[in-house]
Amino acid sequence: MSLNVDNCPICGKIYVKNFRGLCTACIKEIEEQYNACANYLRKNRGATIYELSEETGVSVKQITKFIREGRISLMDAPNMSYPCESCGLLIREHTLCPACRSRFTRSFNQLNSETERRKRDGKSSGTTYQTKDWDR
């Protein structure tokens, strides 16, 4: 029987695959980071993500991951927000700010409309075959 092993995406060490997709040392480190964040927020409910990062040494990216995983609740932290994945504006829900969501939606709709128009006009990239009526 062979073990199902992989390289840890964080540290590169070989580990036996598990549901977290990380080696045990990195799992332990992330749990310690989470505990540091949770302990700090218990005492400092009004902290921002940057204050939390500075005081705990945990990266904004990792704190954002904790928020998205539901491990850090924004309901309990009124000043906590995280960066939009496109522009970096601080937000409290979704992955994109309203302006970026709107911009991406407009771009998607424009592309979709253009594709539909091309299909209607017969300019699609697909091949069109016609049959000749030999009986006429």
Salt bridges, closest charged atoms under 4 A:
GLU31 OE2 - ARG20 NH1 3.34
GLU31 OE1 - ARG71 NH2 2.74
GLU85 OE2 - ARG68 NH1 2.87
GLU93 OE2 - HIS94 NE2 3.80
GLU114 OE2 - ARG118 NH2 3.36
ASP133 OD2 - ARG136 NE 3.00
